[in-house]
Amino acid sequence: MKAKGEISNGGEAMQAFPSFKDKSVDEIQELRKQLLAYCGLDTLAMVKVLEGLKELVE
């Protein structure tokens, strides 16, 4: 379950960057932290899919 305001999907991630212009330095730092966490999980998912596909063709 996501915490209130936590970035948890690609749409929220895409909306975060344009919102930086309206945020304080502290808010930007928090959004950046959330983006890094979300993108890390997204990248891990892609790696797992690639590993599964490699197993299918070997």
N, C-alpha and C positions, 0 to 999 in steps of 0.2 A: 504494500500500500504506500502511495506517495505522500510525502509531507506537503502541507499547504504551500503552494507557490513553487514547488519543486518541478524542474523541467523533466518531463517523462515521455515526450514523443517528439518526432521531427518537426511538427508544426510549431510547437512551443519553442523549440530550439531556433527555428527560422525567425520567429517573432522577437526573440531575445536581442539579437544584434541591432536591429533598427531602434530598439527601445533604449539603447545605451545613451543616446543623446539627451534623454530626459531623466537620467538617473544620476544619483550622487556617486562619488567614488566608492563608498562602502557598498552601495547597491550593485554597482558594476562588478566589484570584486566577488560578491555573492553569486551573481548571475554567471560569472566566468567559472567559478567553482562548480556550479550546477551543470554548466555546459560541458566541462571537462569530464565530469562523472557520467553524464548521459552519453557523450560521444565515446567514452571508454567502453561502456556496455554495448553500444551499437557496433563498435569495431570488433569486440569479442564475439558478438553474434555472427558477424560476417566471417570471421576466422573459423568458427565452428561449422558454418555452412560449407566453406571451402574444404575443410578437412573431410566432411562427410561426402562431398562430391568426389574428392580424390580417392576415397575408399571405394566408391562405385566404379571408377574407371581402372583401378589397379587390378 
